[in-house]
Amino acid sequence: MASWFWRAAIAAVMSLAVGSAFAQPFPAKPVHILVPYPPGGGVDVLTRTLADVVSKQWGQSIVVENRPGAGGVIASQAIATSAPDGYELIVVASGHATNPFLYPKLPYDTFKDFSPISLLASSPNVLLVRADSPFKSAAEIIAAAKAKPGSLSYGHAGNGTSTHLAGELLKNLAKIDLNAIPYKGGMPAINDLLGGQIPMSFNNGPESVGQLQAGTVRALAVTTAARAPFLPDVPSLSEAVPGYDTEVWWGLLGPGGMVPDLVTKLSHDFVAALNTEVVKERLTKLGAVPIGSAPEKFDAKIHADYEKWGPIIKAAGMTAE
């Protein structure tokens, strides 16, 4: 009888302690957000811009840490094994949904080991040529590729990246043969484009804007189904290739197993930051569009991209570098 009494008493104390912990205001200490790419890129700029606004809302610091490597796998593994208390988060790019096809032995489950919080923003990729290129439209590139299969190549930011997938989708839908040339990032691809080593490249919006403004490159098309607000005079590839539509997106994840109330709070606070003028202005200059989705919609987006790109990646024989 006494033993039962003490067990019940201990259980009651533990229950009160857990309830008290959840009742504490969040955050009560600095929050860390991992960026799985080097400083200066679109993901990094977006994360630091949001972190600055949200930290002021919270009255608590947010530490942004760049942890690049293996297409985001290294940073993602760190989050997947973190405590689900909201103090360790990650901003991932669209490659998060396709890594299972590129890395056959991921150290985590893409769906079970993460808690989707919000789809933050997206940007079209852009088909670029040098300013003095003879190609004036995507239709001309498609015609040249059909006339001489395998004679044209395009640069991209690395195997399995959104820019690589943009080229493969063009090949698939337009039924043309293009040589994909991988680089270690989008800027090295642009450098070779400017140097004349490749005739064209697919690059994301943020890294294309500066070159377009400088007049060193020309945009032939954007990869979203509709024209992009920051390049209103540039056609969509869908205007030359019906059904073509792809983008790069960025979203906020936490470790799997986070309690719903915490996920809801984080989603609410980051979406509120996305709707501030300072963030909207910064994203517009980057060529990105704020989204700020609910957690379940971000989860659906990850699953949709997994289903969409899996067959294309397999058909192209893509593997991680």
BALOBA-1460 file (C-alpha; in Angstrom, 3 decimals):
// residues 321
<rec num="1" residu="m" x="0.000" y="0.000" z="0.000"/>
<rec num="2" residu="a" x="2.802" y="2.398" z="0.966"/>
<rec num="3" residu="s" x="4.654" y="1.487" z="-2.224"/>
<rec num="4" residu="w" x="1.622" y="2.335" z="-4.329"/>
<rec num="5" residu="f" x="1.221" y="5.652" z="-2.485"/>
<rec num="6" residu="w" x="4.792" y="6.731" z="-3.191"/>
<rec num="7" residu="r" x="4.594" y="5.719" z="-6.844"/>
<rec num="8" residu="a" x="1.422" y="7.772" z="-7.214"/>
<rec num="9" residu="a" x="2.990" y="10.721" z="-5.431"/>
<rec num="10" residu="i" x="6.090" y="10.650" z="-7.657"/>
<rec num="11" residu="a" x="3.940" y="10.427" z="-10.804"/>
<rec num="12" residu="a" x="1.906" y="13.431" z="-9.644"/>
<rec num="13" residu="v" x="5.060" y="15.489" z="-9.029"/>
<rec num="14" residu="m" x="6.475" y="14.579" z="-12.455"/>
<rec num="15" residu="s" x="3.195" y="15.525" z="-14.125"/>
<rec num="16" residu="l" x="3.238" y="18.909" z="-12.412"/>
<rec num="17" residu="a" x="6.858" y="19.443" z="-13.456"/>
<rec num="18" residu="v" x="6.150" y="18.668" z="-17.108"/>
<rec num="19" residu="g" x="3.074" y="20.893" z="-17.079"/>
<rec num="20" residu="s" x="5.120" y="23.693" z="-15.552"/>
<rec num="21" residu="a" x="7.813" y="23.302" z="-18.229"/>
<rec num="22" residu="f" x="5.278" y="23.585" z="-21.053"/>
<rec num="23" residu="a" x="3.686" y="26.561" z="-19.323"/>
<rec num="24" residu="q" x="6.950" y="28.524" z="-19.378"/>
<rec num="25" residu="p" x="7.063" y="31.231" z="-22.029"/>
<rec num="26" residu="f" x="8.972" y="30.314" z="-25.182"/>
<rec num="27" residu="p" x="11.721" y="31.099" z="-25.812"/>
<rec num="28" residu="a" x="13.412" y="31.316" z="-22.435"/>
<rec num="29" residu="k" x="16.920" y="31.138" z="-23.939"/>
<rec num="30" residu="p" x="18.602" y="31.722" z="-27.341"/>
<rec num="31" residu="v" x="17.254" y="29.750" z="-30.307"/>
<rec num="32" residu="h" x="19.689" y="28.270" z="-32.828"/>
<rec num="33" residu="i" x="18.849" y="28.039" z="-36.533"/>
<rec num="34" residu="l" x="21.087" y="26.033" z="-38.832"/>
<rec num="35" residu="v" x="21.655" y="27.066" z="-42.446"/>
<rec num="36" residu="p" x="22.933" y="24.084" z="-44.454"/>
<rec num="37" residu="y" x="24.712" y="26.282" z="-47.014"/>
<rec num="38" residu="p" x="27.621" y="28.772" z="-47.020"/>
<rec num="39" residu="p" x="27.135" y="32.432" z="-45.998"/>
<rec num="40" residu="g" x="25.835" y="34.911" z="-48.545"/>
<rec num="41" residu="g" x="23.427" y="32.693" z="-50.472"/>
<rec num="42" residu="g" x="19.662" y="33.002" z="-50.670"/>
<rec num="43" residu="v" x="18.970" y="30.663" z="-47.719"/>
<rec num="44" residu="d" x="21.482" y="32.474" z="-45.532"/>
<rec num="45" residu="v" x="20.175" y="35.957" z="-46.331"/>
<rec num="46" residu="l" x="16.546" y="34.902" z="-45.817"/>
<rec num="47" residu="t" x="17.313" y="33.202" z="-42.485"/>
<rec num="48" residu="r" x="19.310" y="36.123" z="-41.071"/>
<rec num="49" residu="t" x="16.690" y="38.633" z="-42.178"/>
<rec num="50" residu="l" x="13.920" y="36.660" z="-40.464"/>
<rec num="51" residu="a" x="16.047" y="35.955" z="-37.391"/>
<rec num="52" residu="d" x="16.633" y="39.662" z="-36.863"/>
<rec num="53" residu="v" x="12.905" y="40.453" z="-36.937"/>
<rec num="54" residu="v" x="11.747" y="37.462" z="-34.872"/>
<rec num="55" residu="s" x="14.427" y="37.965" z="-32.201"/>
<rec num="56" residu="k" x="13.148" y="41.495" z="-31.674"/>
<rec num="57" residu="q" x="9.585" y="40.197" z="-31.378"/>
<rec num="58" residu="w" x="10.683" y="37.610" z="-28.823"/>
<rec num="59" residu="g" x="13.135" y="39.765" z="-26.908"/>
<rec num="60" residu="q" x="15.469" y="36.786" z="-27.191"/>
<rec num="61" residu="s" x="18.464" y="36.241" z="-29.444"/>
<rec num="62" residu="i" x="18.492" y="33.875" z="-32.424"/>
<rec num="63" residu="v" x="21.854" y="32.409" z="-33.367"/>
<rec num="64" residu="v" x="22.208" y="31.574" z="-37.074"/>
<rec num="65" residu="e" x="24.903" y="28.999" z="-37.816"/>
<rec num="66" residu="n" x="26.092" y="27.994" z="-41.290"/>
<rec num="67" residu="r" x="26.771" y="24.275" z="-41.433"/>
<rec num="68" residu="p" x="27.193" y="23.358" z="-45.123"/>
<rec num="69" residu="g" x="27.975" y="19.973" z="-46.582"/>
<rec num="70" residu="a" x="26.483" y="16.993" z="-48.404"/>
<rec num="71" residu="g" x="23.573" y="18.912" z="-49.917"/>
<rec num="72" residu="g" x="22.188" y="19.841" z="-46.515"/>
<rec num="73" residu="v" x="22.437" y="16.338" z="-45.038"/>
<rec num="74" residu="i" x="24.982" y="17.258" z="-42.338"/>
<rec num="75" residu="a" x="22.905" y="20.078" z="-40.869"/>
<rec num="76" residu="s" x="19.661" y="18.121" z="-41.258"/>
<rec num="77" residu="q" x="21.098" y="15.183" z="-39.329"/>
<rec num="78" residu="a" x="22.027" y="17.517" z="-36.483"/>
<rec num="79" residu="i" x="18.443" y="18.769" z="-36.252"/>
<rec num="80" residu="a" x="16.919" y="15.294" z="-36.599"/>
<rec num="81" residu="t" x="18.799" y="14.207" z="-33.463"/>
<rec num="82" residu="s" x="18.066" y="17.376" z="-31.439"/>
<rec num="83" residu="a" x="15.571" y="17.696" z="-28.613"/>
<rec num="84" residu="p" x="12.092" y="18.649" z="-29.915"/>
<rec num="85" residu="d" x="11.892" y="21.726" z="-27.687"/>
<rec num="86" residu="g" x="12.060" y="24.415" z="-30.391"/>
<rec num="87" residu="y" x="15.540" y="25.639" z="-29.532"/>
<rec num="88" residu="e" x="17.191" y="23.928" z="-32.529"/>
<rec num="89" residu="l" x="15.690" y="24.642" z="-35.963"/>
<rec num="90" residu="i" x="16.796" y="24.585" z="-39.597"/>
<rec num="91" residu="v" x="15.915" y="26.454" z="-42.784"/>
<rec num="92" residu="v" x="16.084" y="24.000" z="-45.677"/>
<rec num="93" residu="a" x="15.807" y="24.440" z="-49.427"/>
<rec num="94" residu="s" x="13.730" y="22.355" z="-51.820"/>
<rec num="95" residu="g" x="16.531" y="19.796" z="-52.058"/>
<rec num="96" residu="h" x="15.380" y="18.484" z="-48.679"/>
<rec num="97" residu="a" x="12.525" y="16.700" z="-50.465"/>
<rec num="98" residu="t" x="14.757" y="15.123" z="-53.123"/>
<rec num="99" residu="n" x="17.793" y="14.083" z="-51.070"/>
<rec num="100" residu="p" x="16.320" y="10.603" z="-50.425"/>
<rec num="101" residu="f" x="16.775" y="9.870" z="-54.151"/>
<rec num="102" residu="l" x="20.326" y="11.235" z="-54.257"/>
<rec num="103" residu="y" x="21.653" y="9.719" z="-51.023"/>
<rec num="104" residu="p" x="20.568" y="6.083" z="-50.748"/>
<rec num="105" residu="k" x="21.521" y="5.863" z="-47.060"/>
<rec num="106" residu="l" x="20.384" y="9.052" z="-45.380"/>
<rec num="107" residu="p" x="21.054" y="9.113" z="-41.622"/>
<rec num="108" residu="y" x="17.477" y="10.232" z="-40.967"/>
<rec num="109" residu="d" x="13.928" y="9.825" z="-42.267"/>
<rec num="110" residu="t" x="12.947" y="12.850" z="-44.366"/>
<rec num="111" residu="f" x="9.382" y="12.789" z="-43.071"/>
<rec num="112" residu="k" x="9.345" y="11.164" z="-39.627"/>
<rec num="113" residu="d" x="12.384" y="12.913" z="-38.160"/>
<rec num="114" residu="f" x="11.280" y="16.507" z="-38.777"/>
<rec num="115" residu="s" x="8.410" y="18.783" z="-37.798"/>
<rec num="116" residu="p" x="7.382" y="21.094" z="-40.668"/>
<rec num="117" residu="i" x="6.785" y="24.628" z="-39.352"/>
<rec num="118" residu="s" x="6.297" y="26.887" z="-42.377"/>
<rec num="119" residu="l" x="7.063" y="27.148" z="-46.071"/>
<rec num="120" residu="l" x="8.752" y="30.556" z="-45.918"/>
<rec num="121" residu="a" x="9.407" y="31.743" z="-49.458"/>
<rec num="122" residu="s" x="10.112" y="30.674" z="-53.019"/>
<rec num="123" residu="s" x="11.894" y="31.945" z="-56.094"/>
<rec num="124" residu="p" x="11.975" y="30.906" z="-59.706"/>
<rec num="125" residu="n" x="15.174" y="29.675" z="-61.210"/>
<rec num="126" residu="v" x="16.290" y="31.661" z="-64.235"/>
<rec num="127" residu="l" x="17.649" y="30.452" z="-67.573"/>
<rec num="128" residu="l" x="20.622" y="32.731" z="-68.227"/>
<rec num="129" residu="v" x="22.869" y="33.347" z="-71.234"/>
<rec num="130" residu="r" x="25.700" y="35.801" z="-71.614"/>
<rec num="131" residu="a" x="24.682" y="39.312" z="-72.666"/>
<rec num="132" residu="d" x="26.216" y="38.827" z="-76.125"/>
<rec num="133" residu="s" x="24.747" y="35.352" z="-76.682"/>
<rec num="134" residu="p" x="23.140" y="34.685" z="-80.069"/>
<rec num="135" residu="f" x="20.237" y="33.002" z="-78.260"/>
<rec num="136" residu="k" x="17.362" y="35.410" z="-77.723"/>
<rec num="137" residu="s" x="14.700" y="33.016" z="-76.429"/>
<rec num="138" residu="a" x="14.151" y="29.599" z="-74.887"/>
<rec num="139" residu="a" x="12.491" y="28.516" z="-78.149"/>
<rec num="140" residu="e" x="15.752" y="29.187" z="-80.013"/>
<rec num="141" residu="i" x="17.693" y="27.036" z="-77.546"/>
<rec num="142" residu="i" x="15.177" y="24.207" z="-77.909"/>
<rec num="143" residu="a" x="15.378" y="24.428" z="-81.713"/>
<rec num="144" residu="a" x="19.198" y="24.356" z="-81.640"/>
<rec num="145" residu="a" x="19.187" y="21.369" z="-79.289"/>
<rec num="146" residu="k" x="16.827" y="19.464" z="-81.572"/>
<rec num="147" residu="a" x="18.893" y="20.301" z="-84.646"/>
<rec num="148" residu="k" x="22.113" y="19.027" z="-83.030"/>
<rec num="149" residu="p" x="21.323" y="16.716" z="-80.094"/>
<rec num="150" residu="g" x="23.957" y="16.842" z="-77.351"/>
<rec num="151" residu="s" x="25.668" y="19.939" z="-78.757"/>
<rec num="152" residu="l" x="24.525" y="22.294" z="-75.985"/>
<rec num="153" residu="s" x="25.330" y="22.235" z="-72.279"/>
<rec num="154" residu="y" x="24.021" y="24.073" z="-69.254"/>
<rec num="155" residu="g" x="25.613" y="24.848" z="-65.910"/>
<rec num="156" residu="h" x="23.955" y="24.236" z="-62.559"/>
<rec num="157" residu="a" x="24.784" y="24.501" z="-58.855"/>
<rec num="158" residu="g" x="25.414" y="20.792" z="-58.282"/>
<rec num="159" residu="n" x="23.857" y="17.380" z="-58.773"/>
<rec num="160" residu="g" x="20.302" y="17.217" z="-57.508"/>
<rec num="161" residu="t" x="19.969" y="20.945" z="-56.845"/>
<rec num="162" residu="s" x="16.888" y="22.834" z="-57.979"/>
<rec num="163" residu="t" x="18.865" y="24.299" z="-60.892"/>
<rec num="164" residu="h" x="19.920" y="20.815" z="-62.003"/>
<rec num="165" residu="l" x="16.320" y="19.636" z="-61.790"/>
<rec num="166" residu="a" x="15.202" y="22.687" z="-63.796"/>
<rec num="167" residu="g" x="17.434" y="21.576" z="-66.670"/>
<rec num="168" residu="e" x="16.337" y="17.960" z="-66.449"/>
<rec num="169" residu="l" x="12.683" y="18.973" z="-66.510"/>
<rec num="170" residu="l" x="13.343" y="21.013" z="-69.656"/>
<rec num="171" residu="k" x="15.020" y="18.015" z="-71.277"/>
<rec num="172" residu="n" x="12.157" y="15.766" z="-70.236"/>
<rec num="173" residu="l" x="9.264" y="17.947" z="-71.398"/>
<rec num="174" residu="a" x="10.868" y="19.466" z="-74.516"/>
<rec num="175" residu="k" x="12.355" y="16.078" z="-75.486"/>
<rec num="176" residu="i" x="15.836" y="17.480" z="-76.102"/>
<rec num="177" residu="d" x="19.341" y="16.368" z="-75.202"/>
<rec num="178" residu="l" x="21.398" y="18.812" z="-73.110"/>
<rec num="179" residu="n" x="24.652" y="18.157" z="-71.269"/>
<rec num="180" residu="a" x="24.399" y="19.020" z="-67.580"/>
<rec num="181" residu="i" x="27.596" y="20.547" z="-66.146"/>
<rec num="182" residu="p" x="27.714" y="20.522" z="-62.319"/>
<rec num="183" residu="y" x="29.419" y="23.251" z="-60.300"/>
<rec num="184" residu="k" x="29.964" y="23.709" z="-56.582"/>
<rec num="185" residu="g" x="27.384" y="26.450" z="-56.304"/>
<rec num="186" residu="g" x="25.552" y="28.848" z="-58.570"/>
<rec num="187" residu="m" x="28.184" y="31.587" z="-58.733"/>
<rec num="188" residu="p" x="30.908" y="29.319" z="-60.167"/>
<rec num="189" residu="a" x="28.433" y="28.388" z="-62.915"/>
<rec num="190" residu="i" x="27.818" y="32.067" z="-63.656"/>
<rec num="191" residu="n" x="31.579" y="32.690" z="-63.741"/>
<rec num="192" residu="d" x="32.026" y="30.033" z="-66.417"/>
<rec num="193" residu="l" x="29.007" y="31.391" z="-68.286"/>
<rec num="194" residu="l" x="30.652" y="34.824" z="-68.332"/>
<rec num="195" residu="g" x="33.931" y="33.239" z="-69.405"/>
<rec num="196" residu="g" x="32.306" y="31.497" z="-72.342"/>
<rec num="197" residu="q" x="32.940" y="27.942" z="-71.085"/>
<rec num="198" residu="i" x="29.213" y="27.150" z="-71.155"/>
<rec num="199" residu="p" x="26.468" y="28.673" z="-73.325"/>
<rec num="200" residu="m" x="23.801" y="28.895" z="-70.612"/>
<rec num="201" residu="s" x="23.032" y="28.154" z="-66.981"/>
<rec num="202" residu="f" x="20.124" y="27.781" z="-64.619"/>
<rec num="203" residu="n" x="20.495" y="29.921" z="-61.500"/>
<rec num="204" residu="n" x="18.190" y="30.843" z="-58.660"/>
<rec num="205" residu="g" x="16.695" y="34.308" z="-58.419"/>
<rec num="206" residu="p" x="18.853" y="35.777" z="-55.623"/>
<rec num="207" residu="e" x="22.156" y="34.998" z="-57.365"/>
<rec num="208" residu="s" x="20.841" y="36.121" z="-60.768"/>
<rec num="209" residu="v" x="19.564" y="39.561" z="-59.784"/>
<rec num="210" residu="g" x="22.953" y="41.260" z="-59.396"/>
<rec num="211" residu="q" x="24.275" y="39.945" z="-62.711"/>
<rec num="212" residu="l" x="21.110" y="40.984" z="-64.529"/>
<rec num="213" residu="q" x="21.295" y="44.472" z="-63.052"/>
<rec num="214" residu="a" x="24.960" y="44.703" z="-64.102"/>
<rec num="215" residu="g" x="24.018" y="43.750" z="-67.662"/>
<rec num="216" residu="t" x="26.536" y="40.892" z="-67.856"/>
<rec num="217" residu="v" x="23.885" y="38.234" z="-68.506"/>
<rec num="218" residu="r" x="20.454" y="38.065" z="-70.123"/>
<rec num="219" residu="a" x="17.456" y="36.155" z="-68.770"/>
<rec num="220" residu="l" x="15.686" y="34.064" z="-71.391"/>
<rec num="221" residu="a" x="13.045" y="32.579" z="-69.108"/>
<rec num="222" residu="v" x="11.977" y="31.937" z="-65.532"/>
<rec num="223" residu="t" x="11.044" y="28.451" z="-64.426"/>
<rec num="224" residu="t" x="7.740" y="29.104" z="-62.650"/>
<rec num="225" residu="a" x="4.470" y="28.638" z="-64.504"/>
<rec num="226" residu="a" x="3.764" y="32.372" z="-64.326"/>
<rec num="227" residu="r" x="6.149" y="35.267" z="-64.937"/>
<rec num="228" residu="a" x="8.099" y="36.478" z="-61.919"/>
<rec num="229" residu="p" x="7.208" y="39.860" z="-60.351"/>
<rec num="230" residu="f" x="10.864" y="40.907" z="-60.216"/>
<rec num="231" residu="l" x="11.351" y="40.075" z="-63.930"/>
<rec num="232" residu="p" x="7.948" y="40.951" z="-65.444"/>
<rec num="233" residu="d" x="9.256" y="41.188" z="-69.013"/>
<rec num="234" residu="v" x="10.959" y="37.780" z="-68.959"/>
<rec num="235" residu="p" x="8.790" y="34.914" z="-70.287"/>
<rec num="236" residu="s" x="8.070" y="31.786" z="-68.328"/>
<rec num="237" residu="l" x="9.487" y="28.578" z="-69.776"/>
<rec num="238" residu="s" x="5.916" y="27.300" z="-69.784"/>
<rec num="239" residu="e" x="5.219" y="29.736" z="-72.631"/>
<rec num="240" residu="a" x="7.602" y="27.684" z="-74.799"/>
<rec num="241" residu="v" x="7.153" y="24.319" z="-73.066"/>
<rec num="242" residu="p" x="3.569" y="23.704" z="-71.880"/>
<rec num="243" residu="g" x="3.369" y="22.202" z="-68.402"/>
<rec num="244" residu="y" x="6.808" y="23.393" z="-67.340"/>
<rec num="245" residu="d" x="6.835" y="24.638" z="-63.728"/>
<rec num="246" residu="t" x="9.498" y="24.454" z="-61.054"/>
<rec num="247" residu="e" x="11.031" y="26.667" z="-58.388"/>
<rec num="248" residu="v" x="13.350" y="26.723" z="-55.436"/>
<rec num="249" residu="w" x="11.706" y="27.080" z="-52.034"/>
<rec num="250" residu="w" x="12.873" y="27.560" z="-48.475"/>
<rec num="251" residu="g" x="11.163" y="26.312" z="-45.330"/>
<rec num="252" residu="l" x="11.545" y="26.088" z="-41.558"/>
<rec num="253" residu="l" x="11.785" y="22.696" z="-39.859"/>
<rec num="254" residu="g" x="12.278" y="21.477" z="-36.320"/>
<rec num="255" residu="p" x="13.081" y="18.013" z="-34.972"/>
<rec num="256" residu="g" x="10.391" y="15.359" z="-35.166"/>
<rec num="257" residu="g" x="8.057" y="15.033" z="-32.196"/>
<rec num="258" residu="m" x="7.521" y="18.716" z="-31.402"/>
<rec num="259" residu="v" x="4.249" y="19.363" z="-29.568"/>
<rec num="260" residu="p" x="1.563" y="20.966" z="-31.789"/>
<rec num="261" residu="d" x="1.235" y="24.117" z="-29.683"/>
<rec num="262" residu="l" x="4.942" y="24.857" z="-30.057"/>
<rec num="263" residu="v" x="4.857" y="24.246" z="-33.819"/>
<rec num="264" residu="t" x="1.858" y="26.560" z="-34.099"/>
<rec num="265" residu="k" x="3.592" y="29.323" z="-32.133"/>
<rec num="266" residu="l" x="6.769" y="29.111" z="-34.215"/>
<rec num="267" residu="s" x="4.771" y="29.106" z="-37.436"/>
<rec num="268" residu="h" x="2.739" y="32.118" z="-36.310"/>
<rec num="269" residu="d" x="5.795" y="34.133" z="-35.279"/>
<rec num="270" residu="f" x="7.822" y="33.483" z="-38.422"/>
<rec num="271" residu="v" x="4.837" y="34.126" z="-40.696"/>
<rec num="272" residu="a" x="4.293" y="37.426" z="-38.871"/>
<rec num="273" residu="a" x="7.933" y="38.327" z="-39.559"/>
<rec num="274" residu="l" x="7.489" y="37.484" z="-43.248"/>
<rec num="275" residu="n" x="4.639" y="39.989" z="-43.391"/>
<rec num="276" residu="t" x="6.730" y="42.906" z="-42.111"/>
<rec num="277" residu="e" x="7.774" y="45.540" z="-44.644"/>
<rec num="278" residu="v" x="11.490" y="45.096" z="-43.973"/>
<rec num="279" residu="v" x="11.360" y="41.392" z="-44.825"/>
<rec num="280" residu="k" x="9.091" y="41.886" z="-47.850"/>
<rec num="281" residu="e" x="11.434" y="44.547" z="-49.219"/>
<rec num="282" residu="r" x="14.527" y="42.386" z="-48.721"/>
<rec num="283" residu="l" x="12.930" y="39.360" z="-50.385"/>
<rec num="284" residu="t" x="11.721" y="41.434" z="-53.327"/>
<rec num="285" residu="k" x="15.277" y="42.657" z="-53.925"/>
<rec num="286" residu="l" x="16.405" y="39.020" z="-53.862"/>
<rec num="287" residu="g" x="13.791" y="37.997" z="-56.405"/>
<rec num="288" residu="a" x="11.963" y="35.872" z="-53.838"/>
<rec num="289" residu="v" x="8.279" y="35.747" z="-52.909"/>
<rec num="290" residu="p" x="7.203" y="35.396" z="-49.246"/>
<rec num="291" residu="i" x="4.740" y="32.581" z="-48.572"/>
<rec num="292" residu="g" x="4.381" y="31.854" z="-44.855"/>
<rec num="293" residu="s" x="2.292" y="28.687" z="-44.944"/>
<rec num="294" residu="a" x="0.687" y="26.705" z="-42.163"/>
<rec num="295" residu="p" x="2.668" y="23.631" z="-40.987"/>
<rec num="296" residu="e" x="0.388" y="21.119" z="-42.708"/>
<rec num="297" residu="k" x="0.707" y="22.891" z="-46.059"/>
<rec num="298" residu="f" x="4.491" y="22.819" z="-45.814"/>
<rec num="299" residu="d" x="4.317" y="19.097" z="-45.026"/>
<rec num="300" residu="a" x="2.138" y="18.587" z="-48.115"/>
<rec num="301" residu="k" x="4.630" y="20.545" z="-50.250"/>
<rec num="302" residu="i" x="7.544" y="18.332" z="-49.166"/>
<rec num="303" residu="h" x="5.551" y="15.194" z="-50.003"/>
<rec num="304" residu="a" x="4.419" y="16.628" z="-53.370"/>
<rec num="305" residu="d" x="7.986" y="17.445" z="-54.431"/>
<rec num="306" residu="y" x="9.166" y="14.020" z="-53.314"/>
<rec num="307" residu="e" x="6.561" y="12.412" z="-55.591"/>
<rec num="308" residu="k" x="7.135" y="14.831" z="-58.491"/>
<rec num="309" residu="w" x="10.913" y="14.641" z="-58.720"/>
<rec num="310" residu="g" x="11.573" y="11.019" z="-57.795"/>
<rec num="311" residu="p" x="10.870" y="9.597" z="-61.278"/>
<rec num="312" residu="i" x="12.821" y="12.396" z="-63.005"/>
<rec num="313" residu="i" x="15.868" y="11.922" z="-60.773"/>
<rec num="314" residu="k" x="15.805" y="8.172" z="-61.318"/>
<rec num="315" residu="a" x="15.382" y="8.539" z="-65.097"/>
<rec num="316" residu="a" x="18.336" y="10.942" z="-65.245"/>
<rec num="317" residu="g" x="20.496" y="8.641" z="-63.123"/>
<rec num="318" residu="m" x="21.331" y="11.472" z="-60.718"/>
<rec num="319" residu="t" x="23.451" y="10.765" z="-57.670"/>
<rec num="320" residu="a" x="24.975" y="13.014" z="-55.033"/>
<rec num="321" residu="e" x="28.384" y="14.429" z="-55.847"/>
